[in-house]
Amino acid sequence: MYRPSRVVTNDEICARIDSSDEWIRRRSGIVTRHFAGSDETVVMMGAEAARKALAQAGTDPGDVGLVLLATTSFLEQVPPAAPRVAHLLGTQAAAMDLDAACSGFSYGLALAGSVVRSGEARFVVVIGSERMSDIVDPADRGSAFLFGDGAGAVVVGPSDTPGLGPVVWSSDGVQHRVIAHDRSWLDTRDGSGPWPTLTMAGPEVFRWATRTVPEISRQALDAAGLDVADLAAFIPHQANARIVDSVARSLGLAPHTAVARDVVRAGNTSAASVPLAMDALLAQGGLSRGDPALLVGFGAGLTCAAQVVALP
């Protein structure tokens, strides 16, 4: 993982919006988030997270066949960020960006598993890296307090026993406007429009997430041949604490199942949130390598993906 050094409190956020620390905590559960500095780019943060993941996995960068970078906040379409990350890692592996918003890491993980199983690559590095502070309006009362920056990464490689269960994923393009930029970049190029920023229809997103995430979670458990009581950990996208808690209740998780709540200190880091939350949960102790965990990504598009994995 990589977390920017600057920690931003709710009080600092409230200096730009008509809100309070108490209101933000009650609505989202968020207490702090990290904002990247000028040198903490999507590329730099992604490379640092990936470098740590490779070191922990004992994998030589030269053995990596593919680098997948999930991001929705990289501000260049050409060239993509992933080849630059690969270069910083010391590999000329195939590399590409993947934009499935907050589901990006989960989509990337599913693709990595397929690539390794097919033999097209022996090792795949999957990264989620975001500078959400670049694409959110700091004066928007509805979203400014939600988002943070950071990066997380994993290494996917061959194993004698399966460590990645079948993925259950889908999209709903009919609702694409409920999480979207407020205008096209063409408005900035061709007119005098302001910088496009991310907007969210909060109540609609909450209703969709609390209905959809339990559904695909149960489907992923069925596909993996597991019962909800078998889970050691539940690690959903860290949209906000209310969604996390609502979904956990809906699933009827067992008392022994650890629930990731990294959103409290990190905010919503989009494609980086699942690996960041997994790292934070493992750091707390109480979980063992190989324990089954349910990972769920969901967000703009609308997109969602659920998959049971063996914890690293």
Summary of the structure (lengths in Angstrom):
residues: 312
radius of gyration: 18.4
end to end distance: 13.6
largest distance: 57.9
contacts: 1138
relative contact order: 0.18
helix: 41%
strand: 23%
